């Protein structure tokens, strides 16, 4: 309760409204996931979503229920049901008389996700600085030391570990709702990052930003932690936007 109160003191009215909207999105997403029943529909849903999130299915790719049904060894009905569930999540779109397609990413999508991250994560870093445990600091240090610059496979692993790094910071802030909202937001962001493997060129800078955060946490310096998180997120935002303008013309609207 106190963590939530502290978080509230750092937010403007517009930021509070933004968090309320994202909270609604988070709870709606949880309900949608609960509606994806186990069995063939759930299997098709998981397979298609995983392929989209990993970049195996690129934005603009047409999704044929017949072809997917053959690929997954099932009838078309559960595949269509899964595609319709993904339409509700915004990962798939329906074009009249053409069928299902992997949704394009818009510049607005990118900007909104990073705006949310700035609101959520600068506040969580500030709170975490006075609440983080030695074990959590050690975990963050481990997640900041596994990157091999220039290695695409290492980069993909880093994306997963980077997401866990930011979730661990949120967990240290002591606000469970914040963790849930951030997890949903980072899942959306993961798709942006997978599509631009040249981020691996920024390995040294990204790790340096993590070390700045770790130093602030070790010193229990809330102001420095907030500023270090702001710098890290704004750098990631600028790098993603630059990349999609250079390389993602077929993926981004």
N, C-alpha and C positions, 0 to 999 in steps of 0.2 A: 504493500500500500504506500509506504513512504517513497519507494522508488518511483512509483507512478506519479506521486505528488511532485517529486523533484523534476521528473521529466516534463510535467505540465508547466512548470515555472519557466522553462527555457523555450516555450513555443508561443508564437503569435496566434491570433485568432484564426487567420487563414491557414496556418500550419496545423492547428487542431482540427479544422474542418477537413484538411487533406488526409490526416491520419484517420479520421472517422470514416472517410470514404474508402480508404484502403482496408480498414478493419472490416467494413461491410464486404468488400471484395474477397478478403481472406475467408470469412465465414461462409460466403456463398460458394467459394471454391471447395471448402471442406464438405459442404453439402453435396456439391456435384460429384466429388470423388466418392462419397458414400453411395451415390446413386449408380455408380458403375459397378454392376454386380459381378461377382466372380463367375468363372465359366468362359465361354467363347467370346462374349462381348468384352469382358474384362481383359482377356488375353489380347484381343485385337486392339483394344484401346491402349494398353500398355506398349504393345509393339509399335504402333503407329506414332504414339506420342514420343517414345524413346528415339525413334528414327528422326523425328522433327527436331527434338531438343539437341540431338547429337550432331545435327548438320548432315546426316545421311540423306534426308529428304530436304532439299533446299527450297527456299521460298519461291512460289510460282510453279512448283512441280504439281502436275495433275495426278490425282489419286483415283485410280479406277477401282471401284468395289470388286469387280470381277477379278482383276489381276491380283489385288490384295488377298481376296478369298483363296485364290489358287496358291499364292505364296505361303499363306498361313495354314492351308489345309482345312478350310472350313467353308460354310455356306456364305452367301452374300449378306444375309440378314444381320448377323452380329457385326459384320464389318461396317455396314451402313449405320447401325446403331452407334458404333464406336465413333465413326466419322461425325455423326450428328452431335455427340457429346463433345467432341473436339471443336466443332463449330461454336458451341456455347462458350468454350474457353478462349476462343479467339485464335486458336492455332490453325484452324482450317476454315476456309470460306467456300460458299456455294456461289457459282456463277451461273445465271439462268441459261438453260439450254446447253451448258458446257460441262457442268458437273462440279466435283470437289477439287479444290486446290489448296496446297500449303499456303497459308496467309503470308503476304509480304510484311516486312517490317517497315514502319514509317519512322521518319525522323522524330515525329511527335512521340511515338512509343519510347524511343531511346531517351529523349529529353525528360519525359514524365517519370520513367523508372529511376533515372539518376536524381531527379528532383526529390523523389520519395526517399532515396537512399541518403541524400544530404540531410533531410529532416530527421530521419530515424537514426542514422548511424552517428552523426555528430553528437546527438543527445545521448545515445547509448555509450559512446566512448567516454564522454564526460562523467556519466554516472559510474561506469565500470572502473574508472581510475581509482575510486575510493572503495570499491567493493570487490575487485578482482582478487582471487586467491593465488597463492604461490603455484599451486598445481595448474591453474588456468594459464598463468603466465608461462609456465614451462610448456604447456600444450601449444600455446601461440608460437613460442620459439621453435618448436619442432615443425610446425606448419609453415614456418618461414625459412626453412633451410634445405628444402628438397628440390629446388628448381635447378635444372640444367639448361642454361641459355642456348638457344638454337636448336633444341631437340623437340620436335613437334609432339612426340608422345609424352615427354616430360611436361610440356605445356598443357596438354589435356589433363594430366594428373594434377597439375598445379591449379587448374580451374576449380576442380573439386575441393582441393585443399584450401584454396583461397576463400571459397564459399564457407567452408567450415571455420576458417579463421574469423570471418566477420560474424558468423553465428555465435562463436564462442565469446566474442566481445559483447554481443547482445545478451547472451546468457549471464555474463558477469555483471551486467547492469541490474539484474534481478527483476526483470519485467517479462513475464511469460507471454503476454499479448504481443509485446514488441518483438519477441523472438519469432512468434508465429507469423506476424505480418511481414517481417524481414525475410523469413524463409520463402514465402510466396513471391516476394519482390525479387529475391536473388534467383529464383527459378526462372522468372521471366528474363532476367538479365543474362543468364547462362547462355541462352540461345544467341544473343548478340555476340558474346565473346567467342563462342565456338566457331562462328562464321568468319572470324578474322584472326587466323593463326599467326599473322605477323605481329601480334601483340607480344610474341616471344622476344621480339627485338627490345622490348622495354623491361626485360627481366631485372636488370640491375636497379633501375629506378623503382620498380614495384617492391622489390625486397627492401630497398633503402627506406621506403615509406612505412613498411611493416616494422622495421627496426626503430624508426622514430616513435611509432606507437608503443612498442615494447618499452622503450626508454621512459616514455611518459608514464606508463603503467607502473614500472618499477619505482619511479619517484613519486607516485601517487599525485601526479600533477594533472588535475582535471582540465585546466585551460589548454595545456599543451596537447593533451590527448584529443580534445575536440578539434584543435587546429590541425593536428596531424591527420586525423580522419578526413577533415574537409579537403585537405590537399590531395590525399590519396584518391578520393572519390572524384574530385574535379579533374584530376589527371586522367583517370580511367574514362570519364565521360568524353573528354576532349580527344583521347586516343581512338575511342570507338567511333565517334562522329567523323573524325578525319579518315578512318579506314573505310567506312561505308561509302563515303563520297568518292574515294579512290577506287575501291575494288567491288563495291556491292551494288552497282547500278542495276543489276538484274534482280536484286533481292529487295531493294528498298524503294518505297514510294514517297 
